Amino acid sequence: MKSQLNLKKALITVLFVIIGVTVFAQTGKISGKVSDKKTGETLIGVTVKIKGSTIGVATNVKGEYSIGGMTAGNYSIQFSYMGYVTKEMNDVKVSEGNATLLNVDLSEEAGKALDNVSITAKVNRESETSLNMERKNSSVVLQKIGAQELIRKGLSNVAEGVTKIAGVSIVGNKNVFVRGLGDRYNNTMLNGLPIPSTNPDLKLIPLDIFPTSVVKNIGVTKSYSPELYGDFSGGNIDIITKDYPEKAFLKVGLSSGYNSITTGKDFYSTKRSFLNFVGFDRSDRAMPEGVANTKVYNSANQNGKPSDFSTAWSPEKKSAPVSTGFSVGGGNSYNLGDDRQFGFLANLTYKNDYRYSDGISAIFNAQQAPDYLYNTNRYSFGTNTSGLVNLFYKAGAKSSYSLTALYVNDSSNDIFDQQGFKSDLSGDIYARRNSYVQNSLLTTQLAGTNQLGESTKLKFALGYSNITGSTPDRVQNSFIDNKNGTYSFLKFNTSDNHRFFADLDENDFSGNVSVDFASKSENSVFRNLQVGIQGRHKKRVFGARQIDTKIGLSPVLGLSEVDQYLNDGRLGSGEDANSFRYQESYYAPNDYKADLNIAASFFNFNFEWNKKLKLIAGVRAEYSVQNTYFKESSQAYDAPFQKKKLDNIDILPAVTLKYLITEKSNVLFAASKTMSRPQFVEAAPFRYNVGFGIAEGEGNPDLVNSSNYNADLKYEIYPSANELFSVSVFGKYIDKPIELSQVNSADPLFTYINTDNALVAGIELEYNRNIASMFSSSSKLLKNMTLGINGSYIHSKIEISDETIKNSKKPIAPTNRSRPLFGASPYLINLDYSYKHNWSESTNTMFTVTYNVFGKRLFVAGAQQAGDIYEMPVNTLDFIVNTKINNRIGLDLNIGNILNPKVKFQQEYSNNNLIYNEYRKGINVGLNLNYSF
């Protein structure tokens, strides 16, 4: 109910702000397009300013600008851009009620340092060119992808976006890996503030819940700097949301999608309702009050009261329709006089998706005999709803403030069927699990910048996030397959047929304040000093209950007939042939709490010699306390929680040397120490699995922090403002890394342990060029072509000693004591080619082809001589067409996963490879139509 109220507030706010888009009284305006004089390409993010005033705009993704609200008269207009000669156009005449067209071309400037270019208007940080220049001036190893590139490559969410960055991959559709390092070694930020995860199994929030419609750019920082939180070694991912525009706009869009193996085919899902369709079915599937009010539920003790569970056991069958979606966004900015400005932006997006996959799921022991072997079918219906509001106020020349509110709701309804063999059961088994997961994020952020003096700047940011995660009324049925289209209830355990409920509530408060003291002398070696403090408080409460069944009934039935037998009319003792009962078995580890408190201070010195050599050196002192409150499986319901405390003070130094070889090339070296904490779920003994008879996972309260030592060396050259060649080498040593390991047990069980050490090293390459520039050609055709490629080679190795195995409280026997890190692909390759065809001045089409492949990577480490499980390479090819008609209508076609390769996992032995899991995703065709008013 809380999340629904929050959603209503968010939606009302978004719609109210959009309706408030204002049209000024008619005056004159100046508009036009800015291009590169040499190549003819439009330039994005060029500052266009009225000389002698503070009024200015930046060119948009098409290189266009417009300055309105101008009284009649003659003006001088300045055009400035990083790396280009500033141009001034004088005596530009503006008359009331008319638009003055002023197209300008700029020339690159070879001899002027970029730091000397003054930007006084808002820079477009959605464009590839402006982000390229930001990267060039950065003192860390930084890569960004902006809204313009996200659209060009047909990327629908942030998860798809980060995989186009060198060295970044997604494992298992959810785990983010940066330079071979997984979830716990990375951080996710939203506008520079930490954000918690909606998934209790992950440190990082699933990035696919953020649609690209709310994103300005995504940055991945790969080398450490003391203003960042210390618990990362792979990368710090910062999602920057869109903010106010330079001029009023209102944009609406519709989308639709087709999948070659899903659309029009048979599809199973929970009985459809409006709330299920829009992704807010949490309340309809909530635990009945009569069950929730009991400590341990047993229907036989309820004096004949019905259970009132609302979710049917059997799903309904229908034909899968096309996926659909819509979006609406608007905003404006207002000059209030006296150098004051107000701006706003609001965006509302909804989309759904139907997916089917079939495949194989198995795991094998040391003798290569299967512990289980299933044919699987998965039917998934997902939704994503997001609302974004950004308010900006510039109080004068020296201060500005922004308020951002973001609401994201993500839901998934999965029907997962397994048919096959399990070693401890006789006969063939058929199991069906009907899961519904709804995760909601509500975050608000206040940020400000104040110029306290000529050389002193104060920045602050405050943030609050709430995560509500629910798995309401997940139902599972297990049957003996009679091989004639009929089935019988499996009664081996009371848990074979059950209902499961889980809820997560997490609150996260964070804030930071920093002061930048700049040198007052242009000739001083000392450039600036940055000092700051940060704080964070995160608290999680997680609870789960599983309501098992004792079934006395012995019908022969079809898969769609379960509700005829397991219904409230059949409730009884469960000991006779005419009844069943609900019977909860209390499992203490199903409930846990956790909190994390961080207080940190940092400073950064910046020195520069001869405008060539820069030294950035700093240190961070971070005090953290992480508490996990849990119960062991032997504890009773009223037993107190046990507590595991990690109390640390970490001193984390970082140093960067950057040398400007020429105006267009530089080399950078960075070294640092960081640390990694165990995730909440890794430190709590909660046990979980993803299906019937499948390997389980369990946390370990005895985990300790890891220490990470990092080094980077990078060379970059920028042939032009939007072109790049870069090569980076890196190395990391991790002391006591945390890894997933199989436990010695009768059934497959995995837990987390601190191993001895790990080593990661690699090389990254990036190349982005205009085709005409590559061949020094003046051809208009080639000028409209671009090529981008990035690749990574990563070597990783982890060591597990006899002492570690001996001291582990969980009995472990890893098959390989030395192996690659989990999820570390030995190579990653991304390639994209684009061609833009201009049909007219206001109509154009961009054609883009993208390709991605990753190398074989470890998915599960084997134990007791069973083979390690690897995910095999997958080649992905996409084709995207973006068309803009009359600068108002947008029509985008996206054909994804054209090759439709097998997604394959195999368990490897010295003399054989066996399939662990295998499926296809199908070819996707998406169509998006939008209109700008």
N, C-alpha and C positions, 0 to 999 in steps of 0.2 A: 504493500500500500504506500509506504514511504517513497519508493522509487517512482510509483505512478504519479504521486503528487509532485515530485521533483520534475518529472517529464512534463506534466501539464504546465508548471511554471515556466520551464524552459521554452516550450512551444509557444506559449502566450507571449513571452518576451520577444522571441524571434519574429513572430508575425506582427506584433505591435511596432517593432522597430522598422521592419520592411515597409509597412504601410506609411511610416513617417517619412519616406523619401520625399524631399522637398524640391520643387522647381522654382528657381528664382525669377524675378521680373526680368523681362528681356533686356539685355544689354549687348554690347559687342563681344566678340571673342577672336582669338588667334588659334589656329590649329594647323597641323601638318605632319610631316614624317621626316625622321632623321636617319640618314644612311651613311655607310662607310664609303668614302669617295673612291677608294681603290677597287673594292669588290662589289659595291652596289648593295650589299646586304644591309637590312635595316638594323639599327642599333637599339638595344633595349636597356632602359635604366639611365638614359642621358638626362642630365639636369637641364631643364629649360626654365629660365628665370627672367622676370622683368627687372631690368637694371634699376638700381636705386630703391628697390622694395624687397620685402621678404616673400613675395608671392612667387611660387615656382612649382613645377610639376616634374615628373619623370616620364619618359616615353614608355609605353606599354609593350606587351609581347610582340606587337606588330611594328614597333618603332614609331608609333603614333603618339601625339600629345594634343592637349587642348587646354587653353586657359580662358575661362569664361568670366563673366561679371565685370568686364572692363568698360570704363566710360570712354566716350569718343575722344580721340586724340592721337598723337604720335608717340611711339614707344621705342626703346632700345631693348632688344631681346638677346640674352646670352645663352649659349649652348656649350656645356662643359661635360666632359666624360673622361674617365680614367684612361690614360694612355693616348689621348687625342688632343690636338690643338684646340683650345677654346676659341669659339667663333662668336662675334657680336654683330647682330644685324640692327642697323640704325634706321630711324625714321619709318618704322613700321606703322602704317595708318590703320586705325580702328574706327569704324563708324557704328552708330547705335543700330542694333537690330541685324547687323550683318556679320558674317564670318570671314576673316582674312586668312587666306591660305598661304602658309609659309613653310616650304620644304627646304631642308638644309642638308648638306653633306659635310662630314668631318674627315680630316686627315689625321692619320696616326703620327704621333710625335716621338721621335727616336731619342731625343736627348734630355727629356725632362723627367725627373723622378715622379713616380705616381703619388708619393706621399704629399707632393706640393699641390695636387689638384684639389680645389675646394668644392665640396658638395654641400650645398645649403638647402636643397629641396629633398624631398623623400626619394630614396633610391629604390628601384624595383628589385627586390631580392627574391623574385620568383624566376628571373631570367637566367639562362646559362651563362651569359656574358658577365653580368654583375657578380654572380657567385664565383666565376672564374677569377675575377679581379680580387674579390675578397680572399680567396684562397691564396693568391699570389702574395698578398700582404700579410698573411697569417704567420704566427710564430710557432705553430704546432702543425703536426701532420693531420690535415683536415681535408675531407672530401664532402661535397654537398651536391644534392640533386634538387632542383627547383620545380615549381608548379608547371613551368613551360615544358621542361623535359619530361615530367610525369605524363602530361597530356600527349606529347609527341610519341611516347613509347607505349601508349595505351594502358597505363598502369592505374588500377582502380583503388589501391590502398597502399599504406605505408610499407607493409611487409613486401609487396612486390617492388616498391621503390628502392629499398635498401639493398636488395639483391643485385641491383645494377651498379652498385658501388664495388670497387675492387676489394677482394678479400672478404666479402660479406656473403653469407649464405643462410638459408632457412632449412633446418633439419626437422623431419617429422611434421611439417606444416605449422610448426609453432616455435621451435627453439632457434634463436638467433645466434649465429656463430660469426665472430669477427677475428680474422687471422687465425682460424683454427680453435679459438677459445669460445666456449659455450656460455649459456645463460648466466651463471654466477659470476663470470669474469667481465660482464658488460653492464652498462647502465642505460636506462631510458629516462630522458628528461622531456618535459613539455614547456617550451618557452624558457628554458634554463632552470626549471625547478623539477625536482624528482617527482615521479608519478608511480604509484603502486600498481601491482598486477591484478587483473580481474580473474586470473587463473591461479588457484592455490598451489599448483605444482610448479609455478614459474616465478622467478624474480622479476623478469621483464614482462610488462604488459603485452599481450598478443598484439602485434603491430597491424594485423589485418582488420582490427576494429576501427582504425582511423581511415575514413575515406579520403581520397586525395582532394576532394572538393573543399576541405577545410584547411588544407596544408599550403603554406607559403613555400617552405623548403624543408629538407631533411639534411641534417649535418651529422657526420660521423667523425669524431675526433679520435685519432688512433695513438697519439702520444700524450702523455700526462702533463697537466699543468695544475698548480696548487689550488686554483679556484674551483676545480672539479672535485666531487666526492671521491674519496680514496679507494673505494671498493670496486676498482675495475683494472683490467690489464689488456683486454681485447679492444674495446672501443666504448666511447660515450655517444649514444645516439640521442640527438636533440631534435624534436619535432617542433618546428616553428609554425604556429597557426596564422592564418590570414588576418590582416587588420584592415583599417579603414582605407578606402580608395581615394584617389586624388579628385575624382569627379563622380557625380551621381550615376548609379547604374541599378538596374533590376534585371535579373536573369532567371529564366525558368528552363527546366530540362526534363526530358523523359528518356528512359532507357529500357532496353529489352535484350534478353540473351537466350541463346540456343546452345544445347550441348548434344553432341552426336550420339551418345549412348544413354541419354536420360530423357530428353524432350520427346513427348509423344509416346513414351514407353510406360509399362506398368510401374507404379510408384506406390510405396507404402508410407503412411504417416499417421500420426495421432489424428483422431477425429477432428476435422477442421472447424475452427471458430474464428471470429474476427480477431480476438486477442492473440490467438496462435499465429494468424497470418501477419499481423503487424509486429509480432515479437514480444508481446507483453502477457504471456500466458501463465506467469508465476502464480498469480492469485487463484486462477481456476484450478491449478493442480496442487494447491497448498495442502499441507497435512491437516486432516479433519481435527476440529477442536477436541473431540472426545479422545482422540489418539494423542494429540499434543499435550493434553493435561495429565497423562500418565507418565510415570517414571519408566516403566517397562511394560509395553502393551501386550495383552493377551486377550483376544476376543472372547475366549471361553469364560472370562471373569467379568464380563460387562453386562450380565443379567439380560441377555438377549438384545442389547442395543446394537443397531447397525454400525458398521465401520464408517460408512459414508465416504470411502475413497472415490474420487471423481474420475480418475483415469482408467479407461478400459484396458483390459489385458491385451486384447487383440487390436492391432492397427487396422485402418481402413485402406482399401485398395482403390486407386484411381489412375488416370493417365497424367503424367507429369506435364504441366503447362510450361510456357516460356517464362523465364525470369523477368521481373519487372522492377522499375524504380522511378523515382522522380526527385527533383531538387529545385529549390527556389532560394535565391540569394539577392541581397541588395545592400546598398550603402551609399554614403555621401560624406563630404567634408565641407566645412564652412569656415571662412576667414572672418574672425570676430573683431578684427582691428587691433591695434597696439600689439602686433606680433602674437596674437592669440588665435588658436584654431581648435575646432572641435570636429571629430570624425567618428563614424560608426560603420560597422559591418555586421550583417546577420545572415546566417545560412542554415537551411534545413534540408536534410537529405534522408531518403529512405530507399532501400533496395532489398530484394530477396533473391534467393538462388536455390535451384533444385539440382542435386547431384546424386548420381548412382555410380557405384563401382563394385565389381566382383573380382574375386581373387582367391588366394590360398594363404592360410596362416598356419604355421607349424613351428615347433622347436624340437631339437634332437639331442639325445644324450651322447655320452662318450662312445657308445657302440653304434652310433648313427641310427638308432631306433627312435621313432617319434614319441615324445611325451604326449603330444597332441598333434592332430593333423585335420584341419577343417577347410572346407570350401566356404567362402564367405560372400555375403551380399550386404552392401550398406546403402541405405537410402537416407539422404540428408537434405533437410530443408532449413536454410539459414536466413536470417534477416539482420540488417544493420540500420539503425536509426541514429542520426546525429544532429545536434543543434549547436550552433556557435554564435556567440554575440561578443563583439569587441567594441569597446568605447575608448576613444583617445581624446585627451585634452592637453593642449599646449598652453600653459599659463603665461607665457612670455618668451623672451629670447633665451632664458636661462633654465627653464624647467618644463617638463612634460610628464604626463601620467597616462597609464593605460589600465583598463579593467577588462579581463577576458573571462568568459564563462563558457564552458564546454560540457555538453551532455552527450554521452554515447551509450546506446543500448544494443547489445549483441545477443542473438539467440540462435540456438541450433536444436533441431528435432531430428534425432537419428534413430532409425530402425536398423539394427545390426543382427543379421542372421548367420548362424554357424551350423554347418552340417558335416559330421565326420566322426573322428575317432579320438578317444581319450584313454590313455594307457590303463588307468585304474578303474575303468568302467567297461562292462561287457556290452557288446552290440553297438550299433550306430546311434549317434546322438544328434538331436536337432535342438538348438537353443536360439531364443530370440530375446533381444534386449531393446526396450523402447525408452530412450533417454531424451530428456528435455533439459537444456542448460540455458539459463538467462543470466547474463552478466551486465551490470550497469556501472558507468563511471560518471560522476558529477564532480567537476573541478572548477574552482574560481581562483583567479590570480590578479593581484594588484602589483604593478611595477611603476617605478618612477626614476627620473634622472634630473639632477639639479646641479647647475654650474655654480659652485660656491664662490668662485673667484676666477681670475684670469687663467690659473693653472690648476685648479682643484675641482674635481667632479665627484659628486656623490650619486651612487646608484643603490636602489633597494628593490626587493621583490618579496612578496608574501604569497603563500599558496595554501589552499586546503583542497583535499580530494577525498571523496568517499567512494568506496567500491562495495557493491552489493552483488554477491554471486550466489546463484541458487541452482540446485539440481532437484526440482520438486517431483516427487512421485515417479521415479524411474522404476519401470516394471520389467521383470525378467521371468520367462518361462523356459523350462528345460523338459525335453521329451525323449522318449525312446522312439526311434524311427522304425515303424513296422514295415517299411519298404513297399507299401501298397497304397500310399496316399493317406494313410491314417497314422495316428500317433498315440502314445500313452504317456501320462505324467511320469517324469523321472522323480523318484522319491529317495534317492541315495542320501541326500542331506536336506534338512529343512530350508537351507539357503538356495536350493536349486530353483525354487520359485519364490520370488520375494518382491517387496517394494522398498525403495531406498530414497531417503531424503537427505540433502546436505545444504547447509547455508554458511556463507562467509560474509562477514562484515568487517571492513577495514577502513580506518581513518588515518589520514596522513597530513600532518601540518609541517610546513617547511618555510624557511625564510633566510634571506641573506642581505647583508649590507656591505658595500665596498666603497672605498675612497681612492681616487686616482690623483696622485700628485705629479704633475708634469713639470719638466724643467722650464724655467723662464728664459733660458739662453739657448739660442739656436745652435751655438757652437759647443755646448756642453756635451761631454761624453755621456753623462747621466741623462736619460731621456724621461723616465717616469718611474714611479713607485706605486704599486697597487697593494693595498692592505684591506682585509675584510674578515668578517665573521659569518658563520653559518650555523643553523640549527635545524634539527629534524626530529619529529616524534611520530612514530608509526605504530599502530596497534591493530592487531588482528584477533578476531574471535571466530572459531570454526567449530561447527557441530554437525554430526551425521547420525542418522538412525536407520537401521535396516530391519524391516518387518518381514520375517520369514513366514513360511506356511507349513502346517502339518496337514497333509492331504490323505484322507481316507478313501476318497472317491477313486474309482478305477475305470473311467470310461475309455472307449476307443473313439477318438475325436479327430476333427480336422483342425488346422492351425487357426482358422477363423472362429472356432466354436468355444474358445476357452471361457468367455464370459457367461456361457450357458451353465457352466459348472462352478466356476470360482466367482460367486456373487453373494451378496449378503443374505439371500434366501437360503443358501446352503451352509451358513455358518453353524457350527456346532462343536462337538468335541474333537473332530478330526480323527477319531479312533474307529469310526464305523464306515461302512461303504457308502454312506449317503451324505457325508459332511466333510468340511475342512475347517481349520481355524488359523487365524493369524497369531503368530507366536514370535515376539521379539526376543532375541538373545542379546543381552547387554554386553557391549564390547567397549571397555573403558577408553582405549586409545582413539575412539571415534571423535572425541572432543579434545580440543587443545586451544590454548591461547598463546600469543606471542607479542612482544613489543620490542621496539628498537629506538634508542635515544642517541642522537649524535650532536656533539658540540665541537665546533672546529674554528680555528683561526688560521690565516695564511697571509703571506706576503710574497710579492714578485718584484724584483728589480729588473729594469730594462736599460741596458747600456748600448751605445752605438759609436763606432769609430769610422770617420771618413765617409759616412753615408754608405758604407759597404758591409762592415762587420757588426752584427748584433749579438749581444749576450743577454739572455733572459734567464734569471736564476731565482729560485724561490723555494719555499718550504711550507708544508702544511702540518699542523698539529691537530690530530683528530682523536677525540675521546668518544668512545662508543660503549654502550651497554646493551646487549641483546639478551632478552630473557625468553625462555620457552617453558610454558606450563603444560604438563602432560600427565597422563596416567599410563601405567603398565597394564597389560592385558589381564593380570591376576587381580587388579584392584576392583573393589566394590563401587557401586553407584555413588555412595555418600563419602567415599574416601577423598582426602584432599589431593589437590594437584601437586605433583613433584615439580621442582624448578631446576632448570639448567641455565646458568648464567655465563655469558662471555663478556668479560670486562677488560677493555684494552685501551691503551694510549699508543697511537701510531704516529711516528715522525716520518713524514713522506717528502723527501727532497726531489726536486726536478730541475734540470738545467737544459737549455737549448742554445745552440750556436747556429746562426744563420749568416751566410756570406752571399752578397749580391755580386755574382760574377759579371753580369752586364745588366742593363735595364730590363732584359727579357729572360734572364736565367738566374737561378740561385741554387745553393746547396744548403741543406739543413741537417744538423745532428742533434738528437735529443736522447736523454737518459733520465731514468726515474725509478723510484721505488713505490709500489702500491701494495694493496692487500685485498683479500677476498673473504667474505663471510659465508657461512652456510646459510642457505635459504631457510625460511620458517618451516616449510614442509619437510626439508631434509633433516631437520633437527627434532622433529616430532614423530613418535612411533605409530602414526596413523598408517593403516594398510589399505591399499587400493588396487583395483585392476580395471581393465577396459572391456572385459567380456567374460562369458562363462568359460571356466577351465583354462584361463590364460594366465601367464606369469603375473605375479603380484609384486608391488613395490612397497617398501617400508622405510621410514625415516630412522635416523640414528642420533640420539641425544648427545653422544660423546664426541661429535665433530668439533674441530677447532679451526681458527682462522688460518688462511694461507698467506704467505709473503711472496710478492712478485717483483722481479727485477727486469726492467725493460730498456731496450736501446733501439734507436731508429736512425737511419741515414737515408736522406732523400735528395734527389736532383730533379729540378724542374726547368723547363724552358717553355716560354709562351711566344710562339711565332706571331700571334696577333691577339687581340682582346678576347676572342672566343675560341682560341686554339691552344692545345696543350700537349706536351710530351713530358712524362714523369716516370722515374724509376726509383723504387724504394727497397731497401733491405732492412730487415728487422730481426731481433732476437729477444727471447723471453725465457727466464729461468723461474720456475715456481717451486717453492718449498712447501711441502705438505699439501699438494693439490687434492681436491675432493673429487672422487670418481665413483660411478655406479658400478657395483660388483655383485655377482651372484653368490648367494648364501648356500652352504651345504644343507640341503633339506630335501624331503621326499617330493615336494611340489616345487616348481620353479618360483624362486623368491629372490628379489634384488634389494639391496640396501646401499647406503653411501658410506664410504670410508675415506680417511686421510691416507693417501699413499705417500711414498718417500719424496719423489721429486719429478718434475716434468720439464722438458726442454722443447721450445717452439722456435723455429727460425724459418725465414722465407724471403721471397722477393715479389714485388708488385710492379706492374707495368701499366701505364695509361697512355693512350694516344688518341687525340681528338683533332681532326683537321678538316678544313674545307678542301674539296677535291681540286678546285681550280688553283688554290694556293699550293697544293702538293706538286702540281705540274707547271707552276708559274704560267698558267693559262688565263687569257682574258675571256674565254668562252662563257656566255651567259648560262648555258646549260650546266657547265661544271661548277659555276659559282653557286648554283642552287643545290649542290650535292654536298653532304657531309658524311664523314666516316668516324666512328668511335669504336675503340677496342680497349678493354682492360683485362688483365690476366694476373693470376697469382700462383706461385708455387710455394707450398707450405710443407715443411718437415716437422713432425712432432713425435715425441717419444716420452713414455712414462715408465717409471721403474717402481716395482713392488718387491720389497725385500722379505727375506724369511722372518725378520724381526717384526715387520708390519703384520704379516699373516699371523704370527704367534700371539701378538698383543691385541689383535682384533677381538672385541667382545662377541661379535657375530662370527661363526665359523665360516671361513672363506678359503677357497682353493682355486685361485685363478689359473686358467689353462696356460696363459702366456704371462710371464712375469715382466716382460718388456714388450711394449706394443704402442701403436699410435694413440693419441688422445681421442676420446669419444667425440664424434662429429667433425673431426678435422679432415677436410678434403685435401688431398695432396695438390690438387690444382683446381682453379676456378677460371672460367673464360666467359666474358660478355662481349658481344659485338653488335653494333647497330649501324645501319646505313639509312640515310634520309635524302629524299629529293622533294623540293618544293616547286610547284608549277603555279605561276601567276596567270590566272585567266583574265583578270583585269586588275585595276588599282585596288578594288575593294573585295575581290573574290580570288581565293587561292586554295590549293590542295597540297597537303604534305603527305608523302608516301614514306613509310618507315618499315624496315625489316629488322627484327632483333633476334639474337641467338644467345643461348646460355647453355653451359654444360659444367658439371662438377665431377671431380674424381671420386673413386671408390672411397667410402668413409665408414669408419667403425660405428655401428649402431648399438650393439650389445657385446660386452666382453664375456666370453665363455668361462665356465668353471668346471672343475672335476673332469677335465680332459674333453669336455664338449667344446665344439668349435666356436670361434668368435663369429658374430653376425655382422655383415657389412651391407650397407646400402650401395647399390651399383650405380654407375653414371647414368644420368638422364639428359638427353638432348632435347632442348625446348626451342621451338621456332615460332615466332609470332609475326603477323603482318597487320599494320595499322594504317588507316587512311583518315586524315583529319581535313575536313573541308570547311572553309569559312565563306559565306555568301553575303555580299553587300555589308560586311562588317557587323551583321546582326544575327544571321542564322548560322549555327554550327551543326555539322553533320559528321559524326565519327563512326567508322566501321573498324571493328577489331576482330581478327581471326586468330585465336590463340591455340597453342599446343597443336600446331598443324601436323606434326609428325606422330602425335599420339603414341609415344613410346611406352613400353612397360615400365612401371615403377617396381623395381625388383630388389628384394633383400635376400641374401643367401648366407647360410651358415657354412663356414669353410673348415675343412679337414685337410690333412696332408695329402690324402688320396682321393678326395671327393668334395663336391660342393652341392649342398642341398638347399632347396628353396624354403625360406622362412616366411616370406610374404611376397605377394605379387598381384598387381592390379593395373588397370589403365584408367586414365582420367577422362578420356574423350576429347574431341575437338570442340572448342568454344567459339561461337560467333556472337558478337555483341554489337548493338546499334544504339547510338546516343544522338538525340536531337535536342538542341537548345536554342533559345531565342533571347536576345538582349534588347531590352527596351531603351 
